[in-house]
C-alpha cells in the first residue's frame, strides 16, 4: 500500500506545485490526470524519491520513504516522460547496462523483458534508431528489471501513433494485475479503459479520487446535447459550459455540462469519461 499524507511541495516562497494532497493507493492501475502544470509530474517525482516534499509524508508498506528513500528505490520502476537512450548501444546492451546498475545478474531476465515488450527480435539493433513507441517499450523493460512492486510512468503515450498507444496501454493494463501502476497523463483516453482508480489534479490540488464508474455516475444528469441556431451560439456559450461544438450548416450541435436544461430542446445524454471529468470540475467551480 502507498499512502500520500498531506503532501505539499513549494518552490521558493510563492509557487506551490502540490498543495496538501492525500491519497491511498492499492495494487492495480491508477490514472493521475490533469492539465500540464497541474502538479502531476512533481507528485510522481516525489513518489519516485527524486524530489523531497516540503511537508507531509509518503509511506510505502509502513515506511516513510521521505526519511528512508532506499526502501522505495529497491522496489520501484520508473519511466520518466523524457526517456533517452545511448546512441552507441543496442537494445540488449542498453538493458545489460541498466541491469548492472540495478544489480540484476540474470541474463534470462533481460531476454524475458525484451520479449514481454515485443522487442526480442530487435535486441541487436541500435536503440537510437528505434521509433518513439519502441523507445517507450524499451523504457518499460528497463523499469521492470528489478521486478518492482510499484511502476510509475509519466506521460507514457506522448508522441506515439494510435497503434503504439494501444499496444502500450495493453501492456500497462497487464502489468497492473500484479503491481501498483501509476500513470500520469493529460489524455483521458490513455487510462479510461484500464484504470481502476482515477486521481484528478488541478492547480496542485487533488480534485477527486474515485473509480471511473463513480465519476460517470456523478456526471449523469449534468451533460446535455442540443442544437441551436448559429446566431444564438455566442450568447449560449457565454452563460453555460460548452464541452463540444460542431457547426452543421446554419445550426451548431452542442454537448453542454449544466445543472439544468441549458436551452430549449436540450436532451440529457450519457457522458463520456472525459465529459464526466469536465462536468465534475464545473460542478465544483459552481459550488465554490
SENU-228247 format. One line per field, with one value per residue (C-alpha): residue number from 0; x, y, z; residue in one letter. Coordinates in Angstrom, 3 decimals, padded with zeros to 6 digits, m for minus. Example, Ala and Ser with C-alpha at 12.3 -4.5 7.8 and 13.67 -1.06 7.14 Angstrom:
num c(0,1);
east c(012.300,013.670);
north c(m004.500,m001.060);
up c(007.800,007.140);
residuo c(A,S);
//
This chain:
num c(0,1,2,3,4,5,6,7,8,9,10,11,12,13,14,15,16,17,18,19,20,21,22,23,24,25,26,27,28,29,30,31,32,33,34,35,36,37,38,39,40,41,42,43,44,45,46,47,48,49,50,51,52,53,54,55,56,57,58,59,60,61,62,63,64,65,66,67,68,69,70,71,72,73,74,75,76,77,78,79,80,81,82,83,84,85,86,87,88,89,90,91,92,93,94,95,96,97,98,99,100,101,102,103,104,105,106,107,108,109,110,111,112,113,114,115,116,117,118,119,120,121,122,123,124,125,126,127,128,129,130,131,132,133,134,135,136,137,138,139,140,141,142,143,144,145,146,147,148,149,150,151,152,153,154,155,156,157,158,159,160,161,162,163,164,165,166,167,168,169,170,171,172,173,174,175,176,177,178,179,180,181,182,183,184,185,186,187,188,189,190,191,192,193,194,195,196,197,198,199,200,201,202,203,204,205,206,207,208,209,210,211,212,213,214,215,216,217,218,219,220,221,222,223,224,225,226,227,228,229,230,231,232,233,234,235,236,237,238,239,240,241,242,243,244,245,246,247,248,249,250,251,252,253,254,255,256,257,258,259,260,261,262,263,264,265,266,267,268,269,270,271,272,273,274,275,276,277,278,279,280,281,282,283,284,285,286,287);
east c(000.000,001.178,m000.089,000.406,m000.367,m000.903,001.981,002.997,005.737,006.767,009.347,010.516,008.031,005.315,004.986,003.078,003.282,001.490,m000.950,m001.944,m002.505,m003.592,m004.092,m004.186,m003.292,m003.524,m002.416,m003.848,m003.714,m004.198,m004.603,m003.217,m004.963,m004.597,m003.636,000.002,001.080,m001.460,001.298,001.255,004.954,006.020,003.919,005.307,008.875,008.244,006.794,009.903,012.123,013.652,012.331,011.537,008.201,008.224,005.931,003.842,004.619,004.796,004.507,005.063,004.303,004.501,007.858,008.205,010.164,010.973,013.157,014.195,014.184,016.110,013.092,011.213,014.063,014.673,011.033,010.314,010.261,010.183,009.736,010.041,008.380,011.724,013.382,016.625,018.797,022.537,023.286,026.010,024.191,021.898,018.670,020.288,023.403,021.182,019.333,022.572,023.899,020.810,020.775,024.314,023.264,020.329,022.290,020.335,022.638,020.245,020.602,017.339,015.543,016.718,015.602,012.244,011.577,012.552,010.083,007.430,007.597,007.873,011.455,013.186,013.617,015.184,017.541,020.683,019.502,020.806,018.279,018.850,017.222,014.023,010.689,009.144,006.884,009.743,011.784,008.881,008.580,012.331,011.884,009.230,011.536,014.344,011.867,010.843,014.366,014.224,010.659,009.279,006.163,005.357,005.666,005.484,005.027,004.923,003.002,003.588,001.960,003.269,004.198,003.053,000.880,m002.531,m001.274,001.645,m000.627,m002.971,m000.085,001.385,m001.952,m002.476,000.998,000.400,m003.008,m001.421,001.221,m001.491,m002.750,000.286,001.667,000.644,000.947,000.629,000.155,000.377,m001.359,m003.469,m005.088,m008.128,m008.304,m004.889,m006.394,m010.194,m010.281,m007.516,m007.538,m009.476,m008.975,m008.605,m006.963,m007.703,m005.383,m005.901,m003.534,m001.610,m004.640,m006.399,m009.892,m011.262,m010.065,m012.615,m013.417,m014.305,m017.851,m018.366,m017.126,m019.550,m022.401,m021.713,m021.914,m025.162,m027.884,m025.377,m024.451,m026.795,m026.972,m028.576,m028.764,m029.027,m029.045,m025.553,m026.649,m027.614,m024.441,m022.300,m024.986,m025.485,m021.742,m021.464,m023.753,m023.101,m020.056,m019.833,m017.931,m018.067,m019.436,m019.791,m021.226,m023.791,m024.935,m026.925,m027.009,m024.442,m024.570,m023.501,m022.571,m023.034,m022.470,m025.021,m027.076,m030.350,m031.612,m029.410,m031.764,m034.957,m034.779,m031.751,m031.677,m029.788,m027.151,m024.770,m021.440,m018.080,m015.451,m013.752,m017.064,m017.750,m014.444,m015.166,m018.691,m017.383,m014.843,m017.601,m019.846,m017.045,m016.475,m020.191,m020.227,m017.127);
north c(000.000,003.504,006.360,010.019,012.104,015.877,016.316,019.853,020.902,024.537,026.159,029.370,031.432,031.964,028.778,025.793,022.920,020.374,021.501,019.229,016.048,012.855,009.515,005.828,003.557,m000.227,m002.717,m002.038,000.760,004.308,007.188,010.532,013.053,016.786,019.528,020.434,022.309,020.583,019.123,015.538,015.261,016.897,014.428,011.467,012.634,012.749,009.224,008.121,009.789,012.117,015.100,015.697,017.202,020.479,018.862,015.734,012.028,009.375,005.952,002.635,m000.545,001.369,003.070,006.825,006.920,010.604,009.622,006.238,006.589,003.350,001.405,002.658,002.677,m001.062,m001.782,000.925,001.017,004.494,005.676,009.464,011.440,012.265,008.881,008.895,006.080,005.845,006.195,003.550,000.776,m001.883,m002.622,m005.659,m003.707,m000.945,m003.473,m005.082,m001.685,m000.897,m004.425,m003.870,m000.570,m002.270,m005.346,m007.719,m010.536,m012.906,m012.719,m014.626,m011.736,m009.358,m011.669,m012.214,m008.469,m007.766,m010.456,m009.038,m005.652,m007.294,m006.167,m009.559,m009.696,m006.213,m006.760,m006.266,m003.107,000.311,001.689,005.191,004.068,002.941,004.705,006.651,003.744,001.253,003.516,003.754,m000.034,m000.313,002.168,m000.039,m003.050,m001.285,m000.116,m003.735,m005.147,m005.305,m006.754,m003.686,m003.621,m000.076,001.139,004.905,006.068,009.746,010.704,007.271,007.869,011.348,011.465,007.917,006.930,005.307,001.734,002.217,003.926,000.934,m001.548,000.474,000.721,m003.033,m003.679,m001.399,m002.973,m006.442,m005.221,m003.764,m007.234,m007.803,m004.341,m000.824,001.049,004.852,006.528,010.303,011.777,014.670,012.389,010.715,008.005,006.731,005.386,005.279,001.595,000.283,002.292,001.091,004.416,007.974,010.797,014.196,017.133,020.817,023.646,021.413,020.143,016.796,017.442,013.911,010.325,007.688,004.844,005.692,004.396,006.596,009.643,008.825,008.435,011.887,013.418,011.749,014.389,017.164,016.521,017.681,017.520,020.417,022.062,025.846,028.416,029.652,033.207,032.147,030.208,033.005,034.077,030.493,029.895,032.990,031.505,027.728,025.480,024.031,020.743,020.291,022.329,021.304,023.586,021.934,024.435,027.148,025.304,024.231,020.788,021.069,018.975,021.026,020.476,022.244,021.535,022.039,022.216,024.857,025.716,024.725,021.238,020.100,016.377,014.592,012.193,009.573,011.312,010.043,009.828,012.963,014.820,013.473,014.842,018.242,018.204,017.390,020.199,022.576,021.479,022.121,025.588,026.370,025.201,027.249);
up c(000.000,m000.850,001.303,000.456,003.518,003.275,000.851,m000.098,m002.498,m002.732,m004.975,m003.403,m001.414,m003.981,m006.057,m004.658,m007.160,m004.938,m002.262,000.635,m001.409,000.349,m001.432,m000.574,m003.490,m003.755,m006.426,m009.886,m012.457,m011.181,m013.602,m012.405,m014.649,m015.045,m017.447,m017.971,m014.860,m012.600,m010.391,m011.686,m012.559,m009.303,m007.311,m009.258,m008.758,m005.017,m005.108,m007.031,m004.355,m006.950,m005.034,m001.380,m000.326,001.571,004.115,004.556,004.355,001.639,003.238,001.470,003.415,006.675,005.962,005.431,002.162,002.565,005.524,004.064,000.237,m000.343,000.899,m002.159,m004.677,m004.335,m005.184,m007.736,m011.529,m013.083,m016.657,m016.967,m019.734,m021.343,m021.701,m023.677,m024.975,m025.502,m029.227,m029.405,m027.551,m028.936,m027.071,m025.481,m024.429,m023.077,m020.911,m019.782,m018.723,m016.621,m015.219,m013.931,m012.338,m010.597,m009.516,m011.781,m012.894,m014.634,m018.456,m018.801,m017.067,m019.788,m022.573,m020.888,m020.599,m024.195,m025.220,m022.895,m024.648,m028.082,m028.773,m028.604,m032.379,m032.357,m029.432,m031.516,m033.268,m032.086,m029.618,m031.005,m034.273,m032.544,m033.094,m030.228,m029.303,m029.350,m027.069,m024.632,m024.602,m024.011,m021.171,m019.590,m019.938,m018.052,m015.393,m014.805,m014.465,m010.675,m010.717,m008.914,m006.789,m007.942,m011.530,m012.096,m015.698,m016.686,m019.880,m021.454,m024.849,m025.635,m029.313,m030.120,m033.060,m032.338,m032.826,m030.432,m027.894,m027.917,m027.563,m024.692,m022.852,m023.118,m021.720,m018.729,m018.117,m017.957,m015.516,m013.265,m012.324,m010.096,m009.354,m008.470,m011.775,m011.589,m014.960,m015.237,m018.270,m019.523,m022.141,m020.570,m023.258,m022.102,m018.885,m019.194,m020.201,m017.933,m014.680,m011.676,m009.937,m011.218,m009.274,m010.806,m010.105,m010.828,m009.899,m007.497,m005.598,m005.693,m007.085,m006.817,m006.467,m007.408,m009.764,m013.385,m012.853,m009.796,m011.722,m014.544,m012.035,m010.584,m014.069,m015.122,m015.242,m015.999,m019.653,m022.411,m026.198,m028.051,m031.442,m031.701,m034.439,m035.233,m034.464,m030.906,m030.151,m028.707,m026.257,m025.050,m024.703,m022.502,m019.844,m019.939,m020.236,m023.742,m023.970,m027.749,m030.645,m034.286,m036.945,m039.216,m041.821,m040.061,m036.734,m034.140,m032.482,m028.847,m025.829,m022.667,m018.943,m016.770,m013.665,m015.515,m019.096,m020.769,m023.645,m025.415,m026.913,m024.884,m024.046,m021.285,m022.688,m021.358,m020.688,m021.835,m019.101,m020.400,m020.319,m016.824,m015.561,m017.087,m015.674,m012.215,m012.401,m013.483,m010.609,m008.116,m009.562,m009.289,m005.655,m004.705);
residuo c(X,X,X,X,X,X,X,X,X,X,X,X,X,X,X,X,X,X,X,X,X,X,X,X,X,X,X,X,X,X,X,X,X,X,X,X,X,X,X,X,X,X,X,X,X,X,X,X,X,X,X,X,X,X,X,X,X,X,X,X,X,X,X,X,X,X,X,X,X,X,X,X,X,X,X,X,X,X,X,X,X,X,X,X,X,X,X,X,X,X,X,X,X,X,X,X,X,X,X,X,X,X,X,X,X,X,X,X,X,X,X,X,X,X,X,X,X,X,X,X,X,X,X,X,X,X,X,X,X,X,X,X,X,X,X,X,X,X,X,X,X,X,X,X,X,X,X,X,X,X,X,X,X,X,X,X,X,X,X,X,X,X,X,X,X,X,X,X,X,X,X,X,X,X,X,X,X,X,X,X,X,X,X,X,X,X,X,X,X,X,X,X,X,X,X,X,X,X,X,X,X,X,X,X,X,X,X,X,X,X,X,X,X,X,X,X,X,X,X,X,X,X,X,X,X,X,X,X,X,X,X,X,X,X,X,X,X,X,X,X,X,X,X,X,X,X,X,X,X,X,X,X,X,X,X,X,X,X,X,X,X,X,X,X,X,X,X,X,X,X,X,X,X,X,X,X,X,X,X,X,X,X,X,X,X,X,X,X);
//
